[in-house]
Amino acid sequence: MTAMTSAATSDRPGPGARSSRRLTADARRRQLFDVALMLFAEHGYSATTMDDIAEAAGVTKPLVYQHFDSKRALYLELLDVFSYEMIDRIVQATAAAEGPRQQVEFGFAGYFELMVDNENAFRLLYGRDAPDDPELGAALHRVEEAIAEAIDPLIAADLDPEHRLLLAHAVVGMAEGASRHWLDSHRGISIISDVQAVSNNSDGETDTPDRKSEAARLAAQLADFAWAGLRQVHRI
């Protein structure tokens, strides 16, 4: 389980408290990842400070700086972890497919399962409060590029490389647009769940059958649309 989806909260106090037990360095780092992700998703990058992260984690700000040089470094590392996890989900999902049509649907399923499992990570990437910063904007763009490059070889068509990569970016755009719509319609729900999870010292996971079926429904709907176009594509 990655730092984006696992939470070391077994001995974590509620927001504003001070930790009475020491965590290992690795557990503390995972905790700070989880807290920062929740705050960035809820308030945006610009409005979140290292003081906010320290207070929500129940630690001092110097301790946060022991793990991360700056808020920028923390944010960039979150993007890197999220990018790796998304690509891993897509690659693992498509590997089980028995044909091109199923590969398209399984790829979308891996993508949307990650979204419903970890909405905050998606809000970090696709949130309306994206940081107005050239370096951070470029980092967000690199995530999208990495996803498109992972999808590129999955497009089974006799196309030149530039054409195939263009279609891969189009598929990413479809998934991004659908995920933005879904996240907007669920705004507030995941934040409430996260706050309750922290208060109850749980790991924040909400992997219920309803959420699994929601991911499958989204994948099937988008796969129908994407496959209708991909199966007709030809070299130009």
C-alpha positions in Angstrom: 0.0 0.0 0.0 1.4 3.4 -0.9 1.9 6.5 1.1 -1.1 8.0 -0.8 -3.6 5.4 0.3 -2.2 4.2 3.7 -2.5 6.2 6.8 -0.4 5.7 9.9 -3.0 6.9 12.3 -3.2 4.3 15.0 -1.5 6.6 17.5 -2.5 9.9 15.9 -4.5 12.4 17.9 -7.2 14.6 16.5 -6.5 17.9 14.7 -4.9 20.5 16.9 -3.7 18.0 19.5 0.0 17.1 20.2 1.2 13.6 19.7 1.8 11.7 23.0 3.5 8.8 21.3 6.5 8.7 18.9 6.0 7.3 15.5 8.8 5.8 13.5 10.2 8.1 10.8 8.5 6.2 8.0 5.2 6.2 9.8 5.4 9.9 10.6 6.2 10.6 6.9 3.2 8.7 5.8 1.0 10.5 8.3 2.2 13.9 7.1 1.6 12.8 3.5 -2.0 11.9 4.3 -2.7 15.1 6.3 -1.1 17.3 3.6 -3.1 15.5 0.9 -6.4 16.1 2.8 -5.6 19.8 3.3 -4.4 20.4 -0.3 -7.6 18.7 -1.6 -9.9 20.7 0.7 -8.3 24.1 0.6 -5.9 24.1 -2.4 -2.2 24.5 -2.5 -1.9 28.3 -2.0 -4.3 28.4 1.0 -2.6 25.5 2.9 0.5 26.3 5.0 3.1 24.2 6.7 1.6 25.4 10.0 -1.8 24.0 8.9 -0.2 20.6 8.1 1.7 20.6 11.5 -1.5 21.5 13.4 -3.7 18.9 11.7 -1.0 16.2 12.2 -0.6 17.2 15.9 3.1 17.9 15.6 5.3 21.0 15.5 6.3 22.7 12.3 10.0 22.0 12.8 9.1 18.3 12.8 7.4 18.7 9.4 10.5 20.3 8.0 12.5 17.4 9.2 10.7 15.3 6.6 10.1 17.8 3.8 12.2 20.8 2.9 9.2 22.9 1.9 5.5 22.9 1.1 6.5 22.9 -2.6 8.7 19.8 -2.1 5.9 18.0 -0.3 3.4 18.9 -3.0 5.7 17.7 -5.8 6.4 14.4 -4.0 2.6 13.8 -3.6 2.2 14.3 -7.3 5.0 11.8 -8.1 3.5 9.2 -5.8 0.1 9.7 -7.3 1.4 9.5 -10.8 3.1 6.2 -10.1 0.1 4.7 -8.4 -2.3 5.7 -11.2 0.0 4.2 -13.9 0.4 1.1 -11.9 -3.3 0.7 -11.5 -3.9 1.1 -15.2 -1.1 -1.3 -16.2 -2.2 -4.0 -13.8 -5.9 -3.7 -14.8 -5.2 -3.9 -18.6 -2.9 -6.9 -18.1 -5.9 -9.1 -17.2 -7.8 -8.2 -20.4 -8.6 -10.8 -23.0 -9.0 -8.5 -25.9 -8.8 -4.9 -27.1 -12.4 -3.9 -26.1 -11.9 -5.4 -22.6 -8.6 -3.7 -22.4 -10.2 -0.3 -22.9 -12.8 -1.0 -20.2 -10.3 -2.5 -17.7 -8.0 0.5 -18.2 -10.8 2.9 -17.3 -11.9 0.7 -14.4 -8.4 0.9 -12.9 -8.4 4.6 -13.3 -11.9 5.1 -11.7 -11.3 2.6 -9.0 -8.4 4.7 -7.9 -10.5 7.8 -8.0 -13.3 6.4 -5.8 -10.7 4.9 -3.4 -8.7 8.1 -3.1 -10.7 11.1 -4.1 -8.3 13.5 -2.5 -5.5 12.4 -4.7 -7.6 13.2 -7.7 -8.6 16.6 -6.3 -4.9 17.2 -5.9 -4.4 16.7 -9.7 -7.7 17.9 -11.1 -9.0 20.3 -8.4 -10.3 23.7 -9.4 -7.8 25.3 -7.1 -4.7 24.3 -9.1 -1.6 26.3 -8.0 -0.8 29.3 -10.1 2.9 28.5 -10.3 4.9 27.6 -13.5 6.9 24.8 -11.8 4.0 23.2 -10.1 1.9 23.6 -13.3 4.6 21.8 -15.2 4.6 19.0 -12.6 0.9 18.5 -13.1 1.4 18.4 -16.9 4.1 15.8 -16.5 1.7 13.6 -14.6 -0.7 13.8 -17.6 2.1 13.1 -20.0 3.2 10.0 -18.0 -0.4 8.6 -18.0 -0.7 9.2 -21.8 2.7 7.4 -22.4 1.5 4.5 -20.4 -1.7 4.3 -22.4 0.0 4.7 -25.8 1.3 1.1 -26.2 -2.2 -0.2 -25.3 -3.8 1.3 -28.4 -3.7 -1.7 -30.7 -3.9 0.0 -34.1 -1.6 0.3 -37.1 -0.7 4.0 -36.5 2.4 6.0 -36.6 3.8 6.9 -33.2 2.7 10.5 -33.2 -0.9 9.6 -34.1 -1.0 6.9 -31.4 0.3 9.3 -28.8 -2.2 11.9 -29.8 -5.0 9.4 -29.3 -3.6 8.4 -25.9 -3.8 12.0 -24.8 -7.4 12.1 -26.1 -8.2 9.1 -23.9 -6.6 10.8 -20.9 -8.6 13.9 -21.7 -11.8 11.9 -21.7 -11.0 10.3 -18.4 -10.0 13.6 -16.9 -13.2 15.4 -18.0 -15.3 12.6 -16.6 -13.4 12.5 -13.3 -13.7 16.3 -12.9 -17.5 16.0 -13.4 -17.7 13.2 -10.8 -15.5 15.0 -8.3 -17.5 18.2 -8.6 -20.8 16.3 -8.0 -19.3 14.7 -4.9 -17.6 17.7 -3.4 -17.9 17.9 0.3 -18.7 14.2 0.7 -15.2 12.9 0.7 -14.0 15.7 3.0 -16.6 14.8 5.6 -15.5 11.2 5.4 -11.9 12.1 5.8 -12.5 14.2 8.9 -14.6 11.4 10.4 -11.9 8.9 9.6 -9.2 11.0 11.3 -11.5 11.5 14.4 -12.1 7.8 14.6 -8.4 6.9 14.1 -9.3 4.8 11.0 -7.3 4.6 7.8 -9.8 6.7 5.8 -10.5 3.9 3.3 -14.1 3.7 2.0 -13.8 0.6 -0.3 -17.4 -0.4 -0.3 -19.4 -2.4 -2.9 -21.3 0.8 -3.8 -18.0 2.6 -4.7 -16.7 -0.4 -6.6 -19.9 -0.6 -8.6 -19.7 3.2 -9.2 -16.2 2.8 -10.7 -17.3 -0.1 -12.8 -20.3 1.9 -14.1 -18.2 4.9 -15.0 -15.6 2.6 -16.8 -18.3 0.8 -18.8 -19.9 4.1 -19.9 -16.7 5.7 -21.0 -15.3 2.5 -22.6 -18.4 2.3 -24.8 -17.7 5.8 -26.1 -13.9 5.4 -26.4 -14.1 2.0 -28.1 -16.6 3.2 -30.7 -14.0 5.6 -31.9 -10.8 3.6 -31.4 -12.0 0.6 -33.3 -12.6 2.8 -36.4 -9.3 4.6 -36.3 -6.9 4.1 -39.2 -3.7 5.5 -40.4 -4.0 9.0 -42.1 
